[in-house]
C-alpha cells in the first residue's frame, strides 16, 4: 500500500514535452509531501519540484516556467508536466513521498522516505 510507481518517461527531441505520472495504491497524496527528483549520469541526485499536503509548490532553478507539478488526490496520482525540454534534462526521474514534514515543500531528497523505481527521460539535441 506504500508503493509508488512512475510512468511516462521516454525519448524526445529538444523543445518537446513529456508528462510523467506517479501512482500510489493508497491515497497518500492529500496528506503527504510529494516530490520529483532526478539523477543524471555523473551528477548527484537533485530535486526538481515538490508539492506539500496543502498544495503549495516549489521548483528548482532551471525548471521554473517549464515544468509543472500537480496532483489528483481522487486518482491517487502525482504528475510532472515537462515542456521546452533540454538535453540537460536527461535523467532518471523519481517520485518520492514524505509523511513527516508535510506542511511545506522542499527539494531535499534526504527528507523523503518513500521512493518509486524511476522512469528514464532522454532528450536529444
Secondary structure, 3 states (H helix, E strand, C coil): CCCEEEECCEEEECCCCEEEEEEECCCCCCCCEEEEEEECCCCCCEEEEEECCCCCEEECCCCCCCEEEEEEHHHCEEEEEECCCCHHHCEEEEEEEECCCCCCCCCCHHHCCEECCCEEEEEEC
